[in-house]
């Protein structure tokens, strides 16, 4: 019993210290906005990967099925291709796990800023490779980019999962949809005076909004990539840069003297406005693409 209590206590402390998405110093509405943005970005990148390079990249269910079919059909090329894509996703998650969760467990400062910076750099790499080999239909180039995108999605999924104690895994919706189903009718007639049920109802509403954000990201990506090709990856790159700036500012809030926090609040407000502007512009371009199409 004592061991169980100790583990629960450790888990709670780790959860309270988890950065950015669970940081009590950040405005609640902004934290929710970040959650939805991460899901929107994941849905966007997934559709972009499929339209430009012929493969979904944000989840591993289909990838695992492709591996199974390859094994059944003794298709070595398919096995190797999708096995390495799967390993790319796992490696990305492992990279985030080492620099965030593992650091936290060992009493070290989690490297959220570093992880966010690497994610932005990899999105830039996707843009650069796509531009250089714009007219190259080489399968090898496409596979390199698919692997990079899978690695990035693994980073994003693991980062969000660790920052929300497993609540948010924005790059795939299977578990989220399952949780929605489990709780949809269980708490449909929840008594508002029942605090526990009220919290569960609110969580389910949040799950539905996250799912809607993922779908919306895919819809916007369809129109943008259809009109602009690989330049559609400008959105995840620029939004990742804005997230990096946000992480840096949020990091500086910790342990800063009160008289210096006014300047940090201004910078944080700039980060909020930047992210909002980037998302609004992307949605606008997508909507215009719908009418142009």
MODELLER restraints for C-alpha pairs under 7 A, 6 or more apart:
rsr = mdl.restraints
at = mdl.atoms
rsr.add(forms.Gaussian(group=physical.xy_distance, feature=features.Distance(at['CA:15:A'], at['CA:165:A']), mean=5.94, stdev=0.5))
rsr.add(forms.Gaussian(group=physical.xy_distance, feature=features.Distance(at['CA:16:A'], at['CA:22:A']), mean=6.86, stdev=0.5))
rsr.add(forms.Gaussian(group=physical.xy_distance, feature=features.Distance(at['CA:18:A'], at['CA:163:A']), mean=5.12, stdev=0.5))
rsr.add(forms.Gaussian(group=physical.xy_distance, feature=features.Distance(at['CA:19:A'], at['CA:163:A']), mean=5.86, stdev=0.5))
rsr.add(forms.Gaussian(group=physical.xy_distance, feature=features.Distance(at['CA:20:A'], at['CA:163:A']), mean=6.98, stdev=0.5))
rsr.add(forms.Gaussian(group=physical.xy_distance, feature=features.Distance(at['CA:20:A'], at['CA:247:A']), mean=6.89, stdev=0.5))
rsr.add(forms.Gaussian(group=physical.xy_distance, feature=features.Distance(at['CA:21:A'], at['CA:31:A']), mean=5.48, stdev=0.5))
rsr.add(forms.Gaussian(group=physical.xy_distance, feature=features.Distance(at['CA:21:A'], at['CA:163:A']), mean=5.66, stdev=0.5))
rsr.add(forms.Gaussian(group=physical.xy_distance, feature=features.Distance(at['CA:21:A'], at['CA:164:A']), mean=6.44, stdev=0.5))
rsr.add(forms.Gaussian(group=physical.xy_distance, feature=features.Distance(at['CA:22:A'], at['CA:163:A']), mean=6.01, stdev=0.5))
rsr.add(forms.Gaussian(group=physical.xy_distance, feature=features.Distance(at['CA:22:A'], at['CA:164:A']), mean=6.04, stdev=0.5))
rsr.add(forms.Gaussian(group=physical.xy_distance, feature=features.Distance(at['CA:36:A'], at['CA:210:A']), mean=5.41, stdev=0.5))
rsr.add(forms.Gaussian(group=physical.xy_distance, feature=features.Distance(at['CA:36:A'], at['CA:213:A']), mean=5.77, stdev=0.5))
rsr.add(forms.Gaussian(group=physical.xy_distance, feature=features.Distance(at['CA:38:A'], at['CA:170:A']), mean=6.15, stdev=0.5))
rsr.add(forms.Gaussian(group=physical.xy_distance, feature=features.Distance(at['CA:39:A'], at['CA:170:A']), mean=4.58, stdev=0.5))
rsr.add(forms.Gaussian(group=physical.xy_distance, feature=features.Distance(at['CA:39:A'], at['CA:171:A']), mean=6.53, stdev=0.5))
rsr.add(forms.Gaussian(group=physical.xy_distance, feature=features.Distance(at['CA:39:A'], at['CA:210:A']), mean=6.04, stdev=0.5))
rsr.add(forms.Gaussian(group=physical.xy_distance, feature=features.Distance(at['CA:39:A'], at['CA:213:A']), mean=5.74, stdev=0.5))
rsr.add(forms.Gaussian(group=physical.xy_distance, feature=features.Distance(at['CA:39:A'], at['CA:214:A']), mean=4.86, stdev=0.5))
rsr.add(forms.Gaussian(group=physical.xy_distance, feature=features.Distance(at['CA:40:A'], at['CA:213:A']), mean=4.70, stdev=0.5))
rsr.add(forms.Gaussian(group=physical.xy_distance, feature=features.Distance(at['CA:40:A'], at['CA:214:A']), mean=4.51, stdev=0.5))
rsr.add(forms.Gaussian(group=physical.xy_distance, feature=features.Distance(at['CA:40:A'], at['CA:216:A']), mean=6.49, stdev=0.5))
rsr.add(forms.Gaussian(group=physical.xy_distance, feature=features.Distance(at['CA:40:A'], at['CA:217:A']), mean=4.34, stdev=0.5))
rsr.add(forms.Gaussian(group=physical.xy_distance, feature=features.Distance(at['CA:41:A'], at['CA:217:A']), mean=6.11, stdev=0.5))
rsr.add(forms.Gaussian(group=physical.xy_distance, feature=features.Distance(at['CA:41:A'], at['CA:236:A']), mean=6.39, stdev=0.5))
rsr.add(forms.Gaussian(group=physical.xy_distance, feature=features.Distance(at['CA:42:A'], at['CA:58:A']), mean=6.42, stdev=0.5))
rsr.add(forms.Gaussian(group=physical.xy_distance, feature=features.Distance(at['CA:42:A'], at['CA:170:A']), mean=6.32, stdev=0.5))
rsr.add(forms.Gaussian(group=physical.xy_distance, feature=features.Distance(at['CA:42:A'], at['CA:171:A']), mean=5.01, stdev=0.5))
rsr.add(forms.Gaussian(group=physical.xy_distance, feature=features.Distance(at['CA:42:A'], at['CA:214:A']), mean=6.51, stdev=0.5))
rsr.add(forms.Gaussian(group=physical.xy_distance, feature=features.Distance(at['CA:43:A'], at['CA:171:A']), mean=6.97, stdev=0.5))
rsr.add(forms.Gaussian(group=physical.xy_distance, feature=features.Distance(at['CA:43:A'], at['CA:214:A']), mean=4.45, stdev=0.5))
rsr.add(forms.Gaussian(group=physical.xy_distance, feature=features.Distance(at['CA:43:A'], at['CA:215:A']), mean=6.14, stdev=0.5))
rsr.add(forms.Gaussian(group=physical.xy_distance, feature=features.Distance(at['CA:43:A'], at['CA:217:A']), mean=4.76, stdev=0.5))
rsr.add(forms.Gaussian(group=physical.xy_distance, feature=features.Distance(at['CA:43:A'], at['CA:218:A']), mean=4.68, stdev=0.5))
rsr.add(forms.Gaussian(group=physical.xy_distance, feature=features.Distance(at['CA:44:A'], at['CA:217:A']), mean=4.29, stdev=0.5))
rsr.add(forms.Gaussian(group=physical.xy_distance, feature=features.Distance(at['CA:44:A'], at['CA:218:A']), mean=4.49, stdev=0.5))
rsr.add(forms.Gaussian(group=physical.xy_distance, feature=features.Distance(at['CA:44:A'], at['CA:220:A']), mean=6.99, stdev=0.5))
rsr.add(forms.Gaussian(group=physical.xy_distance, feature=features.Distance(at['CA:44:A'], at['CA:221:A']), mean=5.00, stdev=0.5))
rsr.add(forms.Gaussian(group=physical.xy_distance, feature=features.Distance(at['CA:46:A'], at['CA:56:A']), mean=5.25, stdev=0.5))
rsr.add(forms.Gaussian(group=physical.xy_distance, feature=features.Distance(at['CA:46:A'], at['CA:57:A']), mean=5.33, stdev=0.5))
rsr.add(forms.Gaussian(group=physical.xy_distance, feature=features.Distance(at['CA:46:A'], at['CA:58:A']), mean=5.27, stdev=0.5))
rsr.add(forms.Gaussian(group=physical.xy_distance, feature=features.Distance(at['CA:47:A'], at['CA:56:A']), mean=6.65, stdev=0.5))
rsr.add(forms.Gaussian(group=physical.xy_distance, feature=features.Distance(at['CA:47:A'], at['CA:218:A']), mean=5.40, stdev=0.5))
rsr.add(forms.Gaussian(group=physical.xy_distance, feature=features.Distance(at['CA:47:A'], at['CA:221:A']), mean=6.21, stdev=0.5))
rsr.add(forms.Gaussian(group=physical.xy_distance, feature=features.Distance(at['CA:47:A'], at['CA:222:A']), mean=6.55, stdev=0.5))
rsr.add(forms.Gaussian(group=physical.xy_distance, feature=features.Distance(at['CA:48:A'], at['CA:221:A']), mean=6.09, stdev=0.5))
rsr.add(forms.Gaussian(group=physical.xy_distance, feature=features.Distance(at['CA:48:A'], at['CA:225:A']), mean=6.33, stdev=0.5))
rsr.add(forms.Gaussian(group=physical.xy_distance, feature=features.Distance(at['CA:49:A'], at['CA:55:A']), mean=5.76, stdev=0.5))
rsr.add(forms.Gaussian(group=physical.xy_distance, feature=features.Distance(at['CA:49:A'], at['CA:56:A']), mean=5.67, stdev=0.5))
rsr.add(forms.Gaussian(group=physical.xy_distance, feature=features.Distance(at['CA:49:A'], at['CA:57:A']), mean=6.25, stdev=0.5))
rsr.add(forms.Gaussian(group=physical.xy_distance, feature=features.Distance(at['CA:49:A'], at['CA:146:A']), mean=6.83, stdev=0.5))
rsr.add(forms.Gaussian(group=physical.xy_distance, feature=features.Distance(at['CA:50:A'], at['CA:56:A']), mean=4.86, stdev=0.5))
rsr.add(forms.Gaussian(group=physical.xy_distance, feature=features.Distance(at['CA:52:A'], at['CA:229:A']), mean=6.79, stdev=0.5))
rsr.add(forms.Gaussian(group=physical.xy_distance, feature=features.Distance(at['CA:52:A'], at['CA:230:A']), mean=6.59, stdev=0.5))
rsr.add(forms.Gaussian(group=physical.xy_distance, feature=features.Distance(at['CA:53:A'], at['CA:142:A']), mean=5.65, stdev=0.5))
rsr.add(forms.Gaussian(group=physical.xy_distance, feature=features.Distance(at['CA:53:A'], at['CA:146:A']), mean=6.96, stdev=0.5))
rsr.add(forms.Gaussian(group=physical.xy_distance, feature=features.Distance(at['CA:57:A'], at['CA:146:A']), mean=6.66, stdev=0.5))
rsr.add(forms.Gaussian(group=physical.xy_distance, feature=features.Distance(at['CA:57:A'], at['CA:149:A']), mean=6.25, stdev=0.5))
rsr.add(forms.Gaussian(group=physical.xy_distance, feature=features.Distance(at['CA:57:A'], at['CA:150:A']), mean=5.01, stdev=0.5))
rsr.add(forms.Gaussian(group=physical.xy_distance, feature=features.Distance(at['CA:58:A'], at['CA:150:A']), mean=6.22, stdev=0.5))
rsr.add(forms.Gaussian(group=physical.xy_distance, feature=features.Distance(at['CA:58:A'], at['CA:153:A']), mean=5.39, stdev=0.5))
rsr.add(forms.Gaussian(group=physical.xy_distance, feature=features.Distance(at['CA:58:A'], at['CA:171:A']), mean=4.96, stdev=0.5))
rsr.add(forms.Gaussian(group=physical.xy_distance, feature=features.Distance(at['CA:58:A'], at['CA:172:A']), mean=6.34, stdev=0.5))
rsr.add(forms.Gaussian(group=physical.xy_distance, feature=features.Distance(at['CA:59:A'], at['CA:171:A']), mean=6.04, stdev=0.5))
rsr.add(forms.Gaussian(group=physical.xy_distance, feature=features.Distance(at['CA:59:A'], at['CA:172:A']), mean=5.22, stdev=0.5))
rsr.add(forms.Gaussian(group=physical.xy_distance, feature=features.Distance(at['CA:60:A'], at['CA:86:A']), mean=6.40, stdev=0.5))
rsr.add(forms.Gaussian(group=physical.xy_distance, feature=features.Distance(at['CA:63:A'], at['CA:82:A']), mean=5.81, stdev=0.5))
rsr.add(forms.Gaussian(group=physical.xy_distance, feature=features.Distance(at['CA:63:A'], at['CA:86:A']), mean=6.57, stdev=0.5))
rsr.add(forms.Gaussian(group=physical.xy_distance, feature=features.Distance(at['CA:66:A'], at['CA:82:A']), mean=6.61, stdev=0.5))
rsr.add(forms.Gaussian(group=physical.xy_distance, feature=features.Distance(at['CA:67:A'], at['CA:78:A']), mean=6.81, stdev=0.5))
rsr.add(forms.Gaussian(group=physical.xy_distance, feature=features.Distance(at['CA:67:A'], at['CA:79:A']), mean=5.07, stdev=0.5))
rsr.add(forms.Gaussian(group=physical.xy_distance, feature=features.Distance(at['CA:67:A'], at['CA:82:A']), mean=5.87, stdev=0.5))
rsr.add(forms.Gaussian(group=physical.xy_distance, feature=features.Distance(at['CA:67:A'], at['CA:83:A']), mean=6.37, stdev=0.5))
rsr.add(forms.Gaussian(group=physical.xy_distance, feature=features.Distance(at['CA:70:A'], at['CA:76:A']), mean=6.77, stdev=0.5))
rsr.add(forms.Gaussian(group=physical.xy_distance, feature=features.Distance(at['CA:70:A'], at['CA:78:A']), mean=5.39, stdev=0.5))
rsr.add(forms.Gaussian(group=physical.xy_distance, feature=features.Distance(at['CA:70:A'], at['CA:79:A']), mean=5.07, stdev=0.5))
rsr.add(forms.Gaussian(group=physical.xy_distance, feature=features.Distance(at['CA:71:A'], at['CA:79:A']), mean=6.46, stdev=0.5))
rsr.add(forms.Gaussian(group=physical.xy_distance, feature=features.Distance(at['CA:85:A'], at['CA:147:A']), mean=5.44, stdev=0.5))
rsr.add(forms.Gaussian(group=physical.xy_distance, feature=features.Distance(at['CA:85:A'], at['CA:150:A']), mean=6.51, stdev=0.5))
rsr.add(forms.Gaussian(group=physical.xy_distance, feature=features.Distance(at['CA:88:A'], at['CA:147:A']), mean=5.82, stdev=0.5))
rsr.add(forms.Gaussian(group=physical.xy_distance, feature=features.Distance(at['CA:88:A'], at['CA:150:A']), mean=5.77, stdev=0.5))
rsr.add(forms.Gaussian(group=physical.xy_distance, feature=features.Distance(at['CA:88:A'], at['CA:151:A']), mean=4.79, stdev=0.5))
rsr.add(forms.Gaussian(group=physical.xy_distance, feature=features.Distance(at['CA:89:A'], at['CA:150:A']), mean=4.83, stdev=0.5))
rsr.add(forms.Gaussian(group=physical.xy_distance, feature=features.Distance(at['CA:89:A'], at['CA:151:A']), mean=4.54, stdev=0.5))
rsr.add(forms.Gaussian(group=physical.xy_distance, feature=features.Distance(at['CA:89:A'], at['CA:153:A']), mean=6.52, stdev=0.5))
rsr.add(forms.Gaussian(group=physical.xy_distance, feature=features.Distance(at['CA:89:A'], at['CA:154:A']), mean=4.45, stdev=0.5))
rsr.add(forms.Gaussian(group=physical.xy_distance, feature=features.Distance(at['CA:90:A'], at['CA:154:A']), mean=6.09, stdev=0.5))
rsr.add(forms.Gaussian(group=physical.xy_distance, feature=features.Distance(at['CA:91:A'], at['CA:151:A']), mean=6.45, stdev=0.5))
rsr.add(forms.Gaussian(group=physical.xy_distance, feature=features.Distance(at['CA:92:A'], at['CA:151:A']), mean=4.38, stdev=0.5))
rsr.add(forms.Gaussian(group=physical.xy_distance, feature=features.Distance(at['CA:92:A'], at['CA:152:A']), mean=6.07, stdev=0.5))
rsr.add(forms.Gaussian(group=physical.xy_distance, feature=features.Distance(at['CA:92:A'], at['CA:154:A']), mean=4.36, stdev=0.5))
rsr.add(forms.Gaussian(group=physical.xy_distance, feature=features.Distance(at['CA:92:A'], at['CA:155:A']), mean=4.51, stdev=0.5))
rsr.add(forms.Gaussian(group=physical.xy_distance, feature=features.Distance(at['CA:93:A'], at['CA:154:A']), mean=4.35, stdev=0.5))
rsr.add(forms.Gaussian(group=physical.xy_distance, feature=features.Distance(at['CA:93:A'], at['CA:155:A']), mean=4.73, stdev=0.5))
rsr.add(forms.Gaussian(group=physical.xy_distance, feature=features.Distance(at['CA:93:A'], at['CA:157:A']), mean=6.89, stdev=0.5))
rsr.add(forms.Gaussian(group=physical.xy_distance, feature=features.Distance(at['CA:93:A'], at['CA:158:A']), mean=5.00, stdev=0.5))
rsr.add(forms.Gaussian(group=physical.xy_distance, feature=features.Distance(at['CA:95:A'], at['CA:155:A']), mean=6.78, stdev=0.5))
rsr.add(forms.Gaussian(group=physical.xy_distance, feature=features.Distance(at['CA:96:A'], at['CA:115:A']), mean=6.42, stdev=0.5))
rsr.add(forms.Gaussian(group=physical.xy_distance, feature=features.Distance(at['CA:96:A'], at['CA:155:A']), mean=5.34, stdev=0.5))
rsr.add(forms.Gaussian(group=physical.xy_distance, feature=features.Distance(at['CA:96:A'], at['CA:158:A']), mean=6.01, stdev=0.5))
rsr.add(forms.Gaussian(group=physical.xy_distance, feature=features.Distance(at['CA:96:A'], at['CA:159:A']), mean=5.88, stdev=0.5))
rsr.add(forms.Gaussian(group=physical.xy_distance, feature=features.Distance(at['CA:97:A'], at['CA:158:A']), mean=6.50, stdev=0.5))
rsr.add(forms.Gaussian(group=physical.xy_distance, feature=features.Distance(at['CA:99:A'], at['CA:110:A']), mean=5.98, stdev=0.5))
rsr.add(forms.Gaussian(group=physical.xy_distance, feature=features.Distance(at['CA:99:A'], at['CA:111:A']), mean=5.37, stdev=0.5))
rsr.add(forms.Gaussian(group=physical.xy_distance, feature=features.Distance(at['CA:100:A'], at['CA:110:A']), mean=4.35, stdev=0.5))
rsr.add(forms.Gaussian(group=physical.xy_distance, feature=features.Distance(at['CA:100:A'], at['CA:111:A']), mean=5.60, stdev=0.5))
rsr.add(forms.Gaussian(group=physical.xy_distance, feature=features.Distance(at['CA:100:A'], at['CA:112:A']), mean=6.46, stdev=0.5))
rsr.add(forms.Gaussian(group=physical.xy_distance, feature=features.Distance(at['CA:101:A'], at['CA:110:A']), mean=6.95, stdev=0.5))
rsr.add(forms.Gaussian(group=physical.xy_distance, feature=features.Distance(at['CA:101:A'], at['CA:162:A']), mean=6.62, stdev=0.5))
rsr.add(forms.Gaussian(group=physical.xy_distance, feature=features.Distance(at['CA:103:A'], at['CA:109:A']), mean=6.10, stdev=0.5))
rsr.add(forms.Gaussian(group=physical.xy_distance, feature=features.Distance(at['CA:103:A'], at['CA:110:A']), mean=5.26, stdev=0.5))
rsr.add(forms.Gaussian(group=physical.xy_distance, feature=features.Distance(at['CA:104:A'], at['CA:110:A']), mean=5.57, stdev=0.5))
rsr.add(forms.Gaussian(group=physical.xy_distance, feature=features.Distance(at['CA:113:A'], at['CA:244:A']), mean=6.25, stdev=0.5))
rsr.add(forms.Gaussian(group=physical.xy_distance, feature=features.Distance(at['CA:113:A'], at['CA:247:A']), mean=5.76, stdev=0.5))
rsr.add(forms.Gaussian(group=physical.xy_distance, feature=features.Distance(at['CA:113:A'], at['CA:248:A']), mean=6.18, stdev=0.5))
rsr.add(forms.Gaussian(group=physical.xy_distance, feature=features.Distance(at['CA:116:A'], at['CA:244:A']), mean=5.55, stdev=0.5))
rsr.add(forms.Gaussian(group=physical.xy_distance, feature=features.Distance(at['CA:117:A'], at['CA:244:A']), mean=5.87, stdev=0.5))
rsr.add(forms.Gaussian(group=physical.xy_distance, feature=features.Distance(at['CA:119:A'], at['CA:152:A']), mean=5.92, stdev=0.5))
rsr.add(forms.Gaussian(group=physical.xy_distance, feature=features.Distance(at['CA:120:A'], at['CA:237:A']), mean=5.53, stdev=0.5))
rsr.add(forms.Gaussian(group=physical.xy_distance, feature=features.Distance(at['CA:120:A'], at['CA:240:A']), mean=5.01, stdev=0.5))
rsr.add(forms.Gaussian(group=physical.xy_distance, feature=features.Distance(at['CA:120:A'], at['CA:241:A']), mean=5.81, stdev=0.5))
rsr.add(forms.Gaussian(group=physical.xy_distance, feature=features.Distance(at['CA:122:A'], at['CA:148:A']), mean=6.94, stdev=0.5))
rsr.add(forms.Gaussian(group=physical.xy_distance, feature=features.Distance(at['CA:123:A'], at['CA:236:A']), mean=6.82, stdev=0.5))
rsr.add(forms.Gaussian(group=physical.xy_distance, feature=features.Distance(at['CA:123:A'], at['CA:237:A']), mean=5.11, stdev=0.5))
rsr.add(forms.Gaussian(group=physical.xy_distance, feature=features.Distance(at['CA:124:A'], at['CA:237:A']), mean=5.95, stdev=0.5))
rsr.add(forms.Gaussian(group=physical.xy_distance, feature=features.Distance(at['CA:126:A'], at['CA:145:A']), mean=5.97, stdev=0.5))
rsr.add(forms.Gaussian(group=physical.xy_distance, feature=features.Distance(at['CA:127:A'], at['CA:230:A']), mean=6.99, stdev=0.5))
rsr.add(forms.Gaussian(group=physical.xy_distance, feature=features.Distance(at['CA:127:A'], at['CA:233:A']), mean=6.33, stdev=0.5))
rsr.add(forms.Gaussian(group=physical.xy_distance, feature=features.Distance(at['CA:130:A'], at['CA:230:A']), mean=6.40, stdev=0.5))
rsr.add(forms.Gaussian(group=physical.xy_distance, feature=features.Distance(at['CA:153:A'], at['CA:171:A']), mean=6.35, stdev=0.5))
rsr.add(forms.Gaussian(group=physical.xy_distance, feature=features.Distance(at['CA:157:A'], at['CA:169:A']), mean=5.04, stdev=0.5))
rsr.add(forms.Gaussian(group=physical.xy_distance, feature=features.Distance(at['CA:157:A'], at['CA:170:A']), mean=5.79, stdev=0.5))
rsr.add(forms.Gaussian(group=physical.xy_distance, feature=features.Distance(at['CA:157:A'], at['CA:171:A']), mean=5.72, stdev=0.5))
rsr.add(forms.Gaussian(group=physical.xy_distance, feature=features.Distance(at['CA:160:A'], at['CA:168:A']), mean=5.86, stdev=0.5))
rsr.add(forms.Gaussian(group=physical.xy_distance, feature=features.Distance(at['CA:160:A'], at['CA:169:A']), mean=6.10, stdev=0.5))
rsr.add(forms.Gaussian(group=physical.xy_distance, feature=features.Distance(at['CA:161:A'], at['CA:167:A']), mean=6.24, stdev=0.5))
rsr.add(forms.Gaussian(group=physical.xy_distance, feature=features.Distance(at['CA:161:A'], at['CA:168:A']), mean=5.20, stdev=0.5))
rsr.add(forms.Gaussian(group=physical.xy_distance, feature=features.Distance(at['CA:161:A'], at['CA:169:A']), mean=5.30, stdev=0.5))
rsr.add(forms.Gaussian(group=physical.xy_distance, feature=features.Distance(at['CA:173:A'], at['CA:211:A']), mean=6.69, stdev=0.5))
rsr.add(forms.Gaussian(group=physical.xy_distance, feature=features.Distance(at['CA:176:A'], at['CA:207:A']), mean=6.48, stdev=0.5))
rsr.add(forms.Gaussian(group=physical.xy_distance, feature=features.Distance(at['CA:180:A'], at['CA:204:A']), mean=5.81, stdev=0.5))
rsr.add(forms.Gaussian(group=physical.xy_distance, feature=features.Distance(at['CA:180:A'], at['CA:207:A']), mean=6.63, stdev=0.5))
rsr.add(forms.Gaussian(group=physical.xy_distance, feature=features.Distance(at['CA:183:A'], at['CA:204:A']), mean=6.73, stdev=0.5))
rsr.add(forms.Gaussian(group=physical.xy_distance, feature=features.Distance(at['CA:187:A'], at['CA:197:A']), mean=6.43, stdev=0.5))
rsr.add(forms.Gaussian(group=physical.xy_distance, feature=features.Distance(at['CA:187:A'], at['CA:201:A']), mean=6.28, stdev=0.5))
rsr.add(forms.Gaussian(group=physical.xy_distance, feature=features.Distance(at['CA:190:A'], at['CA:197:A']), mean=5.84, stdev=0.5))
rsr.add(forms.Gaussian(group=physical.xy_distance, feature=features.Distance(at['CA:190:A'], at['CA:198:A']), mean=6.70, stdev=0.5))
rsr.add(forms.Gaussian(group=physical.xy_distance, feature=features.Distance(at['CA:192:A'], at['CA:198:A']), mean=5.88, stdev=0.5))
rsr.add(forms.Gaussian(group=physical.xy_distance, feature=features.Distance(at['CA:220:A'], at['CA:283:A']), mean=6.27, stdev=0.5))
rsr.add(forms.Gaussian(group=physical.xy_distance, feature=features.Distance(at['CA:220:A'], at['CA:286:A']), mean=4.81, stdev=0.5))
rsr.add(forms.Gaussian(group=physical.xy_distance, feature=features.Distance(at['CA:221:A'], at['CA:286:A']), mean=6.94, stdev=0.5))
rsr.add(forms.Gaussian(group=physical.xy_distance, feature=features.Distance(at['CA:223:A'], at['CA:286:A']), mean=5.36, stdev=0.5))
rsr.add(forms.Gaussian(group=physical.xy_distance, feature=features.Distance(at['CA:223:A'], at['CA:289:A']), mean=5.32, stdev=0.5))
rsr.add(forms.Gaussian(group=physical.xy_distance, feature=features.Distance(at['CA:223:A'], at['CA:290:A']), mean=5.88, stdev=0.5))
rsr.add(forms.Gaussian(group=physical.xy_distance, feature=features.Distance(at['CA:224:A'], at['CA:232:A']), mean=5.91, stdev=0.5))
rsr.add(forms.Gaussian(group=physical.xy_distance, feature=features.Distance(at['CA:224:A'], at['CA:285:A']), mean=6.82, stdev=0.5))
rsr.add(forms.Gaussian(group=physical.xy_distance, feature=features.Distance(at['CA:224:A'], at['CA:286:A']), mean=5.23, stdev=0.5))
rsr.add(forms.Gaussian(group=physical.xy_distance, feature=features.Distance(at['CA:224:A'], at['CA:289:A']), mean=6.25, stdev=0.5))
rsr.add(forms.Gaussian(group=physical.xy_distance, feature=features.Distance(at['CA:225:A'], at['CA:232:A']), mean=5.19, stdev=0.5))
rsr.add(forms.Gaussian(group=physical.xy_distance, feature=features.Distance(at['CA:227:A'], at['CA:289:A']), mean=6.73, stdev=0.5))
rsr.add(forms.Gaussian(group=physical.xy_distance, feature=features.Distance(at['CA:235:A'], at['CA:282:A']), mean=6.79, stdev=0.5))
rsr.add(forms.Gaussian(group=physical.xy_distance, feature=features.Distance(at['CA:239:A'], at['CA:275:A']), mean=6.39, stdev=0.5))
rsr.add(forms.Gaussian(group=physical.xy_distance, feature=features.Distance(at['CA:239:A'], at['CA:278:A']), mean=6.48, stdev=0.5))
rsr.add(forms.Gaussian(group=physical.xy_distance, feature=features.Distance(at['CA:242:A'], at['CA:271:A']), mean=6.45, stdev=0.5))
rsr.add(forms.Gaussian(group=physical.xy_distance, feature=features.Distance(at['CA:242:A'], at['CA:274:A']), mean=6.59, stdev=0.5))
rsr.add(forms.Gaussian(group=physical.xy_distance, feature=features.Distance(at['CA:242:A'], at['CA:275:A']), mean=6.04, stdev=0.5))
rsr.add(forms.Gaussian(group=physical.xy_distance, feature=features.Distance(at['CA:245:A'], at['CA:271:A']), mean=6.67, stdev=0.5))
rsr.add(forms.Gaussian(group=physical.xy_distance, feature=features.Distance(at['CA:246:A'], at['CA:268:A']), mean=6.48, stdev=0.5))
rsr.add(forms.Gaussian(group=physical.xy_distance, feature=features.Distance(at['CA:246:A'], at['CA:271:A']), mean=5.39, stdev=0.5))
rsr.add(forms.Gaussian(group=physical.xy_distance, feature=features.Distance(at['CA:249:A'], at['CA:264:A']), mean=6.59, stdev=0.5))
rsr.add(forms.Gaussian(group=physical.xy_distance, feature=features.Distance(at['CA:249:A'], at['CA:267:A']), mean=6.82, stdev=0.5))
rsr.add(forms.Gaussian(group=physical.xy_distance, feature=features.Distance(at['CA:249:A'], at['CA:268:A']), mean=6.09, stdev=0.5))
rsr.add(forms.Gaussian(group=physical.xy_distance, feature=features.Distance(at['CA:253:A'], at['CA:261:A']), mean=6.91, stdev=0.5))
